[in-house]
Amino acid sequence: MGKRVYEFAKEQNVTSKQVITQLEKLNKPVKNHMAVLDEETVKQLDRVFNPEKYRAEKQAEAKATSTSNEPKQEKKEAQASRPQAGQQNRGGQNNRGGQNNRGGQNRNDNRNNDPRNKKRGKGKGKGKPVKAAVPQEADPNSKTSQRKAARLAQEAEMGNVIKYDDVLSVSDLASKMNKKPNEIIMKLMGLGVMATINQTLDDETVELLAAEFGFEVEKEVVVDETDFETVEIDFSQYDLEERPAVVTIMGHVDHGKTTLLDSIRNTKVVAGEAGGITQHIGAYQVEVNDKKITFLDTPGHAAFTTMRARGAEVTDIAIIVVAADDGVMPQTEEAISHAKAANVPIIVAVNKMDKEGANPDRVKQELTEFGLIPEEWGGETIFVPISAIKGEGIDELLEMILLVSEVEEYKSTPDMPARGSVIEAKLDKGRGPVATLLVQHGTLRIGDSIVVGSTFGRVRAMVNDIGRRVKQVGPSTPIEITGLNDVPQAGDQFIVFEDEKKARAIGEKRYQRYLESQRRESAKVSLDDLFSRIQEGEVKDLNVIIKADVQGSAEALAGSLRKIDVEGVKVNIVHQGVGAITEGDVILASAANAVIIGFNVRPDGNARSMAEQENVEMRLHRIIYNAIEEIESAMKGMLDPEFVEEITGQVEVRDVFKVSKVGAIAGCYVTEGKITRDAGVRVIRNGIVIYEGKLDTLRRFKDDVKEVATGYECGIKVEKFDDIKVDDVIEAFVMKEVERK
Ligand SMILES: Nc1nc2c(ncn2[C@@H]2O[C@H](COP(=O)(O)OP(=O)(O)OP(=O)(O)O)[C@@H](O)[C@H]2O)c(=O)[nH]1
């Protein structure tokens, strides 16, 4: 029998969802993670998820066809055939064909001497270098190739060597080669990598891109502590000591994460003698058998992964909470994937054992599918039955954490200036910026000169998790500090410098960089302020990306937009295509400072959140005339106050029941937000809107309800629409009146 989707996902250290998305792209859609894959498909997927494996082959081909670049190619080939040990088995850090490569997971560095976890590859910080996966090939006989060869020869004559000593971003590299950032981004996309204009590139990718444009690179290696995330700590010079494990609790909604965190805290917190009042600082410590354990008390995998995405690897152990009366649910699965991607040991807490329907064996059975096999069944995963609400099983759970800590031997040293990560941060009216830091190595003291992410300052006051002022803290301790010039972000790294002037210089440089990136973001074009910016002479072209359901509409829309005649400004179509709005479209829009117009299509995957993050404006229309009129009005500064739709939620169709005289009822699951009875709905199939209308009925079991929230099932009948199918997505929206700026 072939492999199942989840088995393949597990092997590759990715989520089943990622595999399913890839299968869709390969035109081999499957129903769910239990689907069986044939050999051919497994092979295809393997290529997608492990492009490095195939790189040597591709480069050999590329070399055979290339005439202009021989010494470079040889060098690259030698690199490609280097042992890849550093890239494999590194806890989900290996390159995934560039599919998800914005985080620059592939770090073939030798920064593996972090004693926090012997098994874990340490990710680089904010730099998030992207790595190109597959080199492009060229047909040497094509006209383009001949032109390119001529240009390369000409450029080579001019002595095209790019020198750099720092990390290069896409825009830095573009300016060094005198190219537009778009060109670099397009080239990266061709290599299967999606990168934004400000994204940093790793050295190998810089070299690859430079070669593509006929440049050589020379990197001077200097240790620049401005990018201290990349600066290695030489732990060999210290006597390492045991340190407390840092634990994160994850699991499905309502399975009891918060109750468990509270229960542990209430029973075990290191409550001090004089007036220790526990306060929420984002993390706390408990003491068990004279040993400490640190808990991050923002439960949930979203926070966990946001931190990781910013380079913070703070969690040593993940507790996955599963309610014994409910079993494995979608977010349980997600939490497992997140923990696995971080390569941290998992302990399963089977909660709500006090409830009547509690069935721990079912939970165990279900979890075997995800490779979490209990010890009594011959596996290695620790399962602890608990009742968070009654405080039962908590001691056993804590003991198991200590057991895992003993096996994993988490170590660090207090004998160095502190380093660590931001757990959370806020602006306090009285105290100014306040940040909870997790000291990971060294000792943090009052008065220390510190750089935290893009902010800096001197540690003015330190308050611990029981509200007590302290003067110094060591490894694995959460501590709230004041004294920074601005509010850092959760997941930012911090470092203490012994030299105050140096701290200040580095801090100021990083802060300036941050302000600059903010400025660039706010300079993004939007229809609301287009007119004023045209007037001020800031904008001459309105760059537009069009995505439509069919080629004909894309062309019609592009044609009409180009014809809009407003003095002093013209519409420039940067890109037009068919299908859903993808992350790639958003990245391109961000780089080209373009607005995206979607005609009968919706954003796919993470495109919507990415557009928000990148400040890219996305306008979705169903009538060509409206799209044209909107752009024209914006150019003339005549946009009226109008109704803007707000997407309230998304549901997935998991079953369809045909009921005579009523029609097709969709059995659905709300995956995001909520769906309300009065919402407008859109039926989306493969990213294309196939129907827009209203709800006829919205039910939970047999009852009509006003709304259904994330994580719940419901029955939906869309008014006048019976062609609903399993796997369709129903998007719910309401119209809100907004005033234009
Ligand atoms: N009977 C019983 N109920 C529990 C137990 N643990 C939690 N609950 C209840 O389950 C519900 C959800 O618990 P929470 O701790 O809020 O769950 P959560 O996982 O933090 O939920 P979200 O914050 O929504 O993700 C609450 O009503 C709790 O009182 C338990 O051990 N036994």
The ligand as an SDF file (V2000), in Angstrom:
LIG
                    3D

 32 34  0  0  0  0  0  0  0  0999 V2000
  -14.8850   19.1190   33.8250 N   0  0  0  0  0  0  0  0  0  0  0  0
  -13.7730   19.7540   33.5130 C   0  0  0  0  0  0  0  0  0  0  0  0
  -13.8260   20.9350   32.8710 N   0  0  0  0  0  0  0  0  0  0  0  0
  -12.6790   21.5390   32.5570 C   0  0  0  0  0  0  0  0  0  0  0  0
  -11.4230   20.9980   32.8890 C   0  0  0  0  0  0  0  0  0  0  0  0
  -10.4700   21.8380   32.4370 N   0  0  0  0  0  0  0  0  0  0  0  0
  -11.0970   22.8630   31.8600 C   0  0  0  0  0  0  0  0  0  0  0  0
  -12.4250   22.7000   31.9230 N   0  0  0  0  0  0  0  0  0  0  0  0
  -13.4660   23.6140   31.4250 C   0  0  0  0  0  0  0  0  0  0  0  0
  -13.3840   23.6710   30.0120 O   0  0  0  0  0  0  0  0  0  0  0  0
  -13.6730   24.9840   29.5620 C   0  0  0  0  0  0  0  0  0  0  0  0
  -12.5310   25.5010   28.7330 C   0  0  0  0  0  0  0  0  0  0  0  0
  -11.3730   25.6270   29.5220 O   0  0  0  0  0  0  0  0  0  0  0  0
  -10.2330   26.6720   29.1950 P   0  0  0  0  0  0  0  0  0  0  0  0
   -9.1660   26.4670   30.1790 O   0  0  0  0  0  0  0  0  0  0  0  0
  -10.7880   28.0330   29.0280 O   0  0  0  0  0  0  0  0  0  0  0  0
   -9.8110   26.1110   27.8000 O   0  0  0  0  0  0  0  0  0  0  0  0
   -8.7230   26.7070   26.8000 P   0  0  0  0  0  0  0  0  0  0  0  0
   -8.1510   25.5400   26.1220 O   0  0  0  0  0  0  0  0  0  0  0  0
   -7.8140   27.6360   27.5040 O   0  0  0  0  0  0  0  0  0  0  0  0
   -9.6530   27.4770   25.8280 O   0  0  0  0  0  0  0  0  0  0  0  0
   -9.2950   28.7150   24.8570 P   0  0  0  0  0  0  0  0  0  0  0  0
   -8.6210   29.7440   25.7000 O   0  0  0  0  0  0  0  0  0  0  0  0
  -10.6560   29.1210   24.3620 O   0  0  0  0  0  0  0  0  0  0  0  0
   -8.4380   28.1500   23.7860 O   0  0  0  0  0  0  0  0  0  0  0  0
  -13.9180   25.8340   30.7950 C   0  0  0  0  0  0  0  0  0  0  0  0
  -15.2810   25.9170   31.0070 O   0  0  0  0  0  0  0  0  0  0  0  0
  -13.2450   25.0320   31.8950 C   0  0  0  0  0  0  0  0  0  0  0  0
  -13.8630   25.2440   33.1420 O   0  0  0  0  0  0  0  0  0  0  0  0
  -11.3990   19.7470   33.5950 C   0  0  0  0  0  0  0  0  0  0  0  0
  -10.3700   19.1980   33.9310 O   0  0  0  0  0  0  0  0  0  0  0  0
  -12.6040   19.1790   33.8630 N   0  0  0  0  0  0  0  0  0  0  0  0
  1  2  1  0
  2  3  2  0
  2 32  1  0
  3  4  1  0
  4  5  2  0
  4  8  1  0
  5  6  1  0
  5 30  1  0
  6  7  2  0
  7  8  1  0
  8  9  1  0
  9 10  1  0
  9 28  1  0
 10 11  1  0
 11 12  1  0
 11 26  1  0
 12 13  1  0
 13 14  1  0
 14 15  2  0
 14 16  1  0
 14 17  1  0
 17 18  1  0
 18 19  2  0
 18 20  1  0
 18 21  1  0
 21 22  1  0
 22 23  2  0
 22 24  1  0
 22 25  1  0
 26 27  1  0
 26 28  1  0
 28 29  1  0
 30 31  2  0
 30 32  1  0
M  END
$$$$
